[in-house]
Structure formats: C-alpha cells, structure tokens
Amino acid sequence: MTRYIITVTPPTPNGDLHLGHLAGPFLSADVCRRVLLEQGHDVIMVCYSDDYQSYLPRKAGALDRNSADYAALMHRAIKLSCELAEVSFDHFPGTKDNIWFRNSVEHYLNCVEEDLSEEQMCIPRCPKCQKWGHEAWGRGACNMCGASSDASQCENCAAKPDPQKMTEMCCINCGEAMEMAHQDAMVWALGRHFEAIAQKHATRGMRENLRTYLASWLNDTKDRWQITRPGDAGLPMERYSGDPVHTWFMGLSGYRAAIQEFLNQNPQRGSFEDWWSPHTEVVHFLGFDCSYSHAIGYAVQQHCDPNGPQVGRFLTNHFLKLDGDDFSTSRGNAVWIKDLTGLYPIDSIRLFTLLHAPEAKSENFSLTEYKRWHHESFLPLRNIMMSESEATDPKGSTWEDHPIIVAYRQAAQLDSFSPRLMAEMVMEFASEVYASLPTQRESGYRALRELAKPLMPTLGSMVSKDNVNESA
C-alpha cells in the first residue's frame, strides 16, 4: 500500500463551479482517487479556496460586496457543487486567516530563502486608478504568444509573461493605458534548480504538451520570479514589511496546510509527519495554464524541502469551451453544475464530461448535443448496466483479457492516466457485452459495472435492477 495525496488547483471564490471546472481537474482527480482506493492504497484528496487571489476583490467590488464575506459564501457554494457532482474531497478549507496556511507559506519561504533577494522591478501601473497591473487589474498582449493576458500567467500559452515586454497594457478598472513604474519586491532565483527538476520530471509520466512545455522553460537556468506584489492582493508578510506574497507562490502551501489541518482533525488517518514525507506520492491535477506555478515553482519548492513529498506527477488539462466560446463567469457564459445536476443524473453528466475531457487540447460542450447523447447513448447504457442475464455463464467464461479491458487498465495507470480513454472504453465495452452471446452476458455485466465504478459511482455500484430502480 502506498500513500497518495491528490491535489486539485484551487478555484477563485469569485463565483460558483461550472462544467468547465468539472471537465478540468475536478472530475479527473476524483476518478483517480476512486481508482487508487480500489487498488487498496491510502489516499487523501485536497483542494482549498484561493482567498488571496487578486480577481476576488475585483469581483467583490463590482458587486459592492465585502471580499472576505463573498469569498466565504462562494466557498460554500463551490463545496456544494462538488458534492452534487460526487467529487469527494477529504478536506477543502478556506485560507483567509488560516494559521495552518500562513505557517505553510512561512515554511516554503524558509525552504527557498537562499534563493531570494530584494530587487527593484518595473511593473505596469494605472496613473489614474493607482492600480498595479500584476494580475487582475491589468491586461495586455502576452510577450510570448501575443494573446490577451494578464501579467501573471497566460491562459493561451501558459507562459509567465514579462510585464516589461508586454504591450497594450490597460487598466481593467478605467480602461486607460498603464504606465511602467518601479517598486521594490522579493525575487526568487528558482532557475538555478532547473537542471535537478528536469531530471526528476524525466522519470515521471506526463502528457506530451506538458513535457514539451517543461523542455522549453527548464532550459533557462537564470529564470527568476517576483513573489511579492506590493499594492496587490496576496498574504501580507511581516518579514517583507507587510508586502503580500502572491497566490501563485503559495499553492503548495495550500495543499500542505489542508493536509495538516485535516490530519489534526482526523488523527486516526495518521500523523502529518508520516503523510507529508518523501515516502508519499503526490498527484497534482491542474489546468495547463497553471503549468509554471505547479510543475516548475512547486516542484522547486519540493526539491528544496527534503522532509516533504518529492516532485510528483502533474496531470494537466486544457479548457472546455461552451458552444465554441470560452466558459466565463463574468459574462454568464456557463453551464452551472447546480443547474445541470437538477435536471439529469450525475452519472450521465460525469460520463459525458469525461468523454469530452480536454486532456490534450481544448474541447467543446454543447447542451443540445448533451441532451441528445443522454437519450440516445446514456439511457441505453443504463439499461445495459441494469440488465442481468438469466443464463448462467459457462465454466471458464471470462472477459478479463479482453483488449478493451486491457486498454482501460492501461489508461488507469498513473503514468498514462486518461479518464477520457477510460470513459471511451466503458462505452465500447458496453457495446461488446450487448452484442455477446447470452451465456456470456452475466459476467460481462459484472465486468462493465467494475469498469464504470470510478466514472459513474452510482450505476457502477449497482448489483441488481432493484437497486437501480430504487435509486432512479
């Protein structure tokens, strides 16, 4: 038995979860958790509320709401949406005024202290609104790909843009052009560890787009990252005269704090020292746009902390679009989890979402297509899974070595993990069972339910038509 910690990139509590979130790291992480538990491993899955993200005060201000109160409200809404989607976290804490979180941030600042220095930086600033363009308040053209981006991370190419090289930087608050201004900040020379990080990543399975991304970024051993953002959101630190450390440096701290707080409340699960150790495997689920912070920044933090888990696995996803356009909370272009789960069975929603999971590239969701698929594909599948053959399987009849099951098992391995492929294999296997001889179907139905368990937890756990009918 191995101890696994599964992490999911924290949502900004400036709105509820929509299907784009579910199709991203949330559902894939839950499938992974269920697979590892079935294999007999000890697993803790955590997320946290990103209460120090600069997009939160921008949204709360637009609604004339107090940022902390609004974040707490959205935190509750997000956890309820996860529950409705049967995405089960062991712990999902808030981080505002959370002592476990602050202590973990201090911990990683201490781990990388030798690589930190104070420098004068040149940052966009709005002369009219006095807003700094670190992230939420400024937007321009990414200096790497030219797409519209803030100065923190580019959602298009996952780069860490250089604010001095970005063009067309404008203030989100007033629309005026930003001007460059100087500020003193702490800068992290993390590039000096890139050779070691590259060696550790080389031993891990990952999706090809992340491997290509890392091969490019990890060549720059002089890379530096500003980790305090004076005048912006973040966690104020006394050690830096009250300047805030920005949220992207603090992600691993959030995961560590969630584990520590959970184990403090549930000592029967073991000690923090046993879990947060080099013997524990960490599996991170994240959007591809978070590749720099997680697969580079947090990997360096782990490398600099010999007593904690070492560099783990990073499973990325791209964006799910809605009818060809981006999911957008601010523009109301979204399908909310709470709405959809009130109309359709969660197993149907989960399976369709997995079949369109944007693992390697952006995918599209169409509500019209989903409704058609639900009636034409899911309901027949549900009937197949409810079926039980009256015939007895002949001795030795088995589906164990069927090529579809072999492909499913390969897709369930961490180094080649693909819930999308697992979902595709479930659909193919259902067709195989339905077309098989009547004497083979009983074992086929049992095998199908086993394959479906991590993906469709309700139907996958059913063993008879009566059980299904009672819960339908």
C-alpha positions in Angstrom: 0.0 0.0 0.0 1.2 3.5 -0.9 0.2 6.8 0.5 -1.1 9.2 -2.2 -2.0 12.9 -1.9 -4.2 14.1 -4.7 -4.4 17.9 -5.2 -6.8 20.0 -7.3 -5.9 23.5 -8.3 -8.0 25.8 -6.1 -10.8 27.8 -7.6 -11.0 31.5 -7.1 -14.1 32.1 -4.8 -15.4 34.8 -7.1 -18.2 32.5 -8.4 -19.6 29.0 -8.3 -18.3 26.0 -10.2 -19.4 25.4 -13.8 -19.0 22.5 -16.2 -15.7 23.8 -17.3 -14.3 23.3 -13.8 -15.7 19.8 -13.7 -14.2 18.9 -17.1 -10.9 20.2 -15.9 -9.1 19.0 -12.8 -12.0 18.2 -10.5 -13.6 15.2 -12.2 -10.3 13.7 -13.3 -8.9 13.9 -9.8 -12.0 12.2 -8.3 -11.7 9.4 -10.8 -8.0 9.0 -9.8 -9.0 8.9 -6.1 -11.5 6.2 -6.7 -9.1 4.1 -8.8 -6.3 4.3 -6.2 -8.7 3.4 -3.4 -10.0 0.4 -5.3 -6.3 -0.7 -5.6 -6.0 -0.7 -1.8 -3.9 2.5 -1.4 -4.3 5.1 1.3 -5.5 8.4 -0.3 -6.2 11.9 0.8 -7.6 14.3 -1.7 -7.5 18.1 -1.0 -8.2 21.4 -2.5 -8.6 24.8 -0.9 -10.3 28.2 -1.5 -7.9 30.7 -3.2 -8.9 33.6 -0.9 -5.8 35.6 -1.7 -6.3 35.7 -5.5 -6.5 39.3 -6.9 -9.5 38.5 -9.0 -11.6 38.2 -5.8 -11.5 41.8 -4.7 -12.2 42.9 -8.2 -15.3 40.8 -8.5 -16.5 41.6 -4.9 -16.0 45.3 -5.5 -18.1 45.2 -8.7 -20.9 43.6 -6.7 -20.5 46.0 -3.7 -19.7 43.1 -1.5 -17.1 42.6 1.2 -14.3 40.4 -0.3 -14.0 38.1 2.7 -17.7 37.6 3.1 -18.2 37.0 -0.6 -15.4 34.5 -0.7 -16.8 32.6 2.3 -20.2 32.4 0.5 -18.7 31.2 -2.8 -16.6 28.7 -0.9 -19.7 27.1 0.5 -21.3 27.2 -3.0 -18.2 25.5 -4.5 -18.2 22.7 -2.0 -21.9 22.1 -2.5 -21.3 21.9 -6.3 -18.6 19.3 -5.7 -21.0 17.3 -3.5 -23.6 17.4 -6.2 -21.1 16.1 -8.8 -20.0 13.4 -6.4 -16.4 14.8 -6.4 -15.3 13.8 -2.9 -12.6 15.8 -1.1 -11.2 14.8 2.3 -10.6 18.5 3.1 -11.4 21.7 1.3 -10.6 24.6 3.7 -10.6 28.3 3.2 -7.2 30.1 3.5 -8.3 33.5 4.8 -6.8 33.9 8.3 -6.0 30.2 8.4 -3.0 29.7 10.7 -2.1 26.4 9.0 -1.9 28.1 5.7 0.2 31.0 7.0 2.6 28.6 8.7 3.0 26.6 5.4 3.8 29.8 3.5 6.4 30.6 6.0 7.7 27.1 5.7 8.3 27.3 2.0 9.7 30.8 2.2 12.3 29.4 4.6 13.0 26.5 2.2 13.9 28.8 -0.7 15.3 31.7 1.4 18.8 31.3 0.0 17.4 32.0 -3.5 15.5 35.2 -2.6 16.7 38.8 -2.9 15.1 42.2 -2.9 15.2 43.9 -6.3 13.7 46.9 -8.0 11.1 45.8 -10.5 9.3 47.7 -13.3 5.6 47.0 -13.3 2.6 48.4 -15.2 0.5 50.9 -13.2 -2.6 52.9 -13.9 -1.8 56.6 -13.2 -5.5 57.4 -12.8 -6.7 54.5 -10.6 -3.3 53.8 -8.9 -3.9 50.1 -9.6 -0.8 47.9 -10.2 -1.0 45.6 -13.3 0.3 42.4 -11.6 -2.7 40.4 -12.5 -6.4 41.2 -12.1 -6.3 44.9 -12.7 -4.2 44.9 -15.9 -4.4 43.2 -19.3 -2.4 43.4 -22.4 -0.7 41.2 -25.1 1.4 38.3 -23.8 5.0 38.9 -24.9 5.4 35.2 -25.7 2.3 34.5 -27.9 0.5 37.8 -28.4 -2.8 36.6 -26.8 -4.7 38.8 -24.4 -3.3 38.1 -20.9 -2.7 39.5 -17.5 0.9 39.8 -16.4 0.8 36.8 -14.1 0.2 33.8 -16.4 -1.1 33.5 -19.9 -4.1 31.2 -20.3 -3.3 30.7 -24.0 0.4 29.5 -23.9 0.8 29.0 -20.1 3.8 31.4 -20.1 4.9 33.6 -17.2 4.7 36.9 -19.2 7.3 39.6 -18.7 5.4 42.7 -17.8 8.2 44.9 -19.2 7.8 43.3 -22.6 4.0 43.1 -22.7 2.3 45.6 -25.0 -1.1 47.3 -24.9 -1.4 47.1 -21.1 -4.6 48.7 -20.0 -6.3 49.2 -16.6 -9.3 46.9 -16.2 -10.9 49.4 -13.8 -10.9 52.5 -16.1 -9.7 51.3 -19.5 -6.8 53.7 -19.6 -3.3 52.7 -20.7 -1.0 51.7 -17.9 2.5 53.2 -17.5 5.6 51.5 -16.2 6.5 52.2 -12.5 9.2 51.0 -10.1 8.7 49.0 -6.9 10.9 47.0 -4.6 10.0 43.4 -4.4 11.3 40.0 -3.4 12.5 37.9 -6.4 13.1 34.2 -6.4 16.1 32.8 -8.5 14.4 29.4 -8.9 16.2 28.7 -12.3 19.3 27.6 -10.5 17.4 24.4 -9.6 16.0 23.7 -13.1 18.6 21.0 -14.0 17.7 19.0 -11.0 14.0 19.5 -11.6 14.3 18.4 -15.2 16.0 15.2 -14.1 13.1 14.4 -11.7 10.4 15.2 -14.3 12.1 12.8 -16.7 11.2 9.8 -14.5 7.5 10.7 -14.5 4.8 10.0 -17.0 3.0 13.1 -18.2 1.0 14.4 -21.1 3.1 15.3 -24.1 2.1 19.0 -24.1 3.4 19.5 -20.6 6.7 17.6 -21.4 7.2 20.0 -24.4 6.4 23.0 -22.2 8.9 21.9 -19.5 11.6 21.2 -22.0 11.4 24.8 -23.1 11.2 26.5 -19.8 13.7 24.4 -17.8 16.5 25.4 -20.2 16.5 28.9 -18.7 18.6 28.3 -15.5 18.7 32.1 -14.9 14.9 32.3 -14.7 13.5 34.5 -11.9 10.1 35.0 -10.4 8.8 38.0 -8.4 7.0 36.5 -5.4 5.8 39.7 -3.6 3.5 42.2 -5.2 3.3 45.4 -3.3 0.0 47.1 -3.7 -1.8 44.0 -4.9 -3.6 41.0 -3.4 -1.8 38.3 -1.5 -0.8 37.3 2.0 0.9 40.2 3.8 4.2 39.0 5.4 5.9 40.8 8.3 9.3 39.5 7.1 8.8 41.7 4.0 7.5 44.8 5.8 3.9 43.8 5.1 4.2 43.3 1.4 2.0 40.4 0.1 3.3 37.2 -1.3 1.2 36.4 -4.3 -1.1 33.5 -4.6 0.8 31.6 -7.2 3.8 31.1 -5.0 1.5 29.8 -2.2 -0.3 26.9 -3.9 1.9 24.1 -2.5 1.4 25.8 0.9 -2.3 25.5 0.5 -2.1 21.8 -0.2 0.3 21.2 2.7 -1.9 23.3 5.1 -5.0 21.3 4.0 -3.3 18.0 4.8 -2.0 19.3 8.1 -5.4 20.7 9.2 -7.2 17.5 8.1 -4.9 15.2 10.0 -5.1 17.4 13.0 -8.9 16.9 12.9 -8.6 13.2 12.0 -5.7 11.7 13.8 -6.9 8.2 13.1 -5.7 8.7 9.5 -2.1 9.0 10.7 0.4 11.8 11.5 1.3 14.8 9.4 4.9 13.7 9.5 4.1 10.3 8.1 2.0 11.8 5.3 4.0 14.9 4.4 7.2 12.9 3.8 9.4 11.7 0.9 7.5 8.3 1.1 4.2 9.8 -0.1 3.4 10.2 -3.7 1.7 13.5 -4.8 -0.5 13.6 -7.9 -1.4 17.2 -9.0 -4.4 17.9 -11.3 -4.2 21.3 -12.9 -5.1 23.4 -15.8 -2.4 23.6 -18.4 -2.2 27.4 -17.8 -1.0 26.6 -14.2 1.9 24.6 -15.5 4.6 27.2 -14.5 3.4 27.6 -10.9 2.9 23.9 -10.3 5.3 21.8 -12.4 8.1 24.4 -12.1 7.5 26.6 -9.0 6.1 24.0 -6.6 8.5 21.3 -8.0 11.4 23.6 -6.9 9.8 24.1 -3.5 9.5 20.3 -3.1 13.1 19.9 -4.2 14.2 22.4 -1.6 12.3 20.6 1.2 13.9 17.2 1.8 11.5 16.3 4.5 8.4 16.7 2.4 7.0 14.8 -0.6 9.3 14.9 -3.6 8.4 16.1 -7.1 5.2 14.3 -8.0 3.0 13.8 -11.1 1.4 16.7 -12.9 -1.7 15.9 -14.9 -2.8 18.9 -17.0 -6.0 19.8 -18.9 -6.9 22.4 -21.4 -10.1 24.5 -21.4 -13.6 23.3 -22.2 -15.5 25.7 -24.4 -19.2 26.2 -24.4 -20.7 26.2 -28.0 -17.3 27.3 -29.3 -16.8 30.2 -26.8 -14.9 30.3 -23.5 -16.7 29.5 -20.3 -17.0 32.8 -18.5 -18.4 33.5 -15.1 -18.2 37.3 -15.6 -20.1 37.1 -18.9 -22.6 34.5 -17.7 -21.5 32.1 -20.4 -21.6 29.0 -18.4 -23.5 25.8 -17.6 -23.6 25.6 -13.8 -23.1 22.3 -12.0 -26.0 23.0 -9.7 -28.4 23.7 -12.6 -27.4 20.6 -14.6 -27.5 18.2 -11.7 -31.0 19.2 -11.0 -32.1 18.0 -14.5 -30.0 14.9 -15.3 -28.5 12.0 -13.4 -25.0 12.8 -12.2 -23.6 9.6 -13.8 -24.8 10.9 -17.2 -23.2 14.3 -16.6 -19.9 12.7 -15.4 -19.6 10.3 -18.3 -20.4 12.8 -21.0 -18.0 15.3 -19.4 -15.3 12.7 -19.3 -15.9 11.8 -23.0 -15.2 15.4 -23.8 -12.4 16.0 -21.2 -9.9 18.5 -22.7 -6.9 16.4 -21.7 -4.6 17.2 -24.7 -6.4 20.1 -26.3 -9.5 22.4 -25.9 -12.8 20.6 -26.4 -16.4 21.9 -26.8 -19.5 21.3 -24.8 -22.9 21.7 -26.4 -26.0 21.5 -24.2 -28.0 20.4 -27.3 -25.5 17.7 -28.0 -25.5 16.5 -24.4 -29.3 16.2 -24.3 -29.3 14.1 -27.5 -26.5 12.0 -26.2 -28.3 11.4 -22.8 -31.3 9.9 -24.6 -29.6 8.1 -27.4 -26.4 6.8 -25.6 -26.6 7.1 -21.8 -30.1 5.7 -21.3 -29.4 2.6 -23.4 -26.1 2.2 -21.4 -28.0 2.5 -18.2 -30.4 -0.2 -19.3 -27.4 -2.5 -20.2 -25.9 -2.0 -16.8 -29.3 -2.7 -15.2 -29.6 -6.0 -17.1 -28.9 -9.4 -15.6 -28.8 -12.4 -17.8 -31.0 -15.3 -16.8 -28.5 -17.7 -18.3 -25.5 -19.0 -16.4 -22.1 -18.3 -17.7 -20.3 -21.5 -18.9 -17.4 -22.6 -16.8 -14.3 -20.5 -17.7 -16.2 -17.8 -19.4 -14.3 -14.5 -18.7 -13.7 -11.1 -20.0 -10.5 -10.5 -18.1 -8.2 -10.4 -21.1 -10.5 -8.6 -23.5 -8.5 -5.9 -25.4 -10.9 -3.2 -24.2 -10.4 -4.1 -20.6 -6.6 -4.2 -21.1 -6.7 -0.7 -22.7 -8.9 0.5 -19.8 -6.4 -0.7 -17.2 -3.6 1.0 -19.1 -5.5 4.3 -19.1 -6.0 3.9 -15.3 -2.2 3.7 -14.6 -0.8 7.0 -13.2 2.0 7.4 -15.8 -0.6 7.1 -18.6 -3.7 8.3 -16.8 -6.6 9.2 -19.0 -10.1 9.3 -17.6 -11.3 10.2 -21.1 -9.9 7.0 -22.5 -11.4 5.1 -19.6 -14.8 6.5 -20.4 -14.4 5.6 -24.1 -13.5 2.1 -23.2 -16.6 1.8 -21.0 -18.8 2.8 -24.0 -17.0 0.3 -26.3 -17.2 -2.5 -23.8 -20.9 -1.9 -23.2 -21.4 -2.5 -26.9 -19.3 -5.6 -26.8 -21.3 -7.1 -23.9 -24.6 -6.2 -25.5 -23.6 -8.0 -28.8 -22.2 -11.1 -27.0 -23.8 -14.5 -26.6 -26.5 -14.6 -23.9 -24.4 -17.1 -21.9 -21.5 -14.5 -21.7 -23.5 -11.5 -20.7 -23.8 -12.1 -16.9 -20.0 -11.9 -16.4 -19.9 -9.1 -19.0 -22.4 -7.0 -17.0 -20.3 -7.6 -13.8 -17.1 -6.5 -15.6 -18.9 -3.5 -17.0 -20.0 -2.3 -13.6 -16.5 -2.7 -12.3 -15.1 -0.6 -15.1 -17.8 2.0 -14.5 -17.3 2.4 -10.8 -14.7 5.2 -10.8 -16.5 7.1 -13.6 -20.2 6.6 -12.7 -20.2 5.9 -9.0 -24.0 5.4 -8.7 -24.6 3.0 -11.6 -21.2 1.4 -11.1 -22.1 0.3 -7.6 -25.4 -1.3 -8.6 -25.6 -5.1 -8.4 -29.3 -5.6 -9.4 -32.2 -4.0 -11.3 -33.9 -3.5 -7.9 -31.1 -1.4 -6.6 -31.1 0.8 -9.6 -34.8 1.2 -9.7 -34.9 2.2 -6.0 -32.3 5.0 -6.6 -33.6 6.1 -10.0 
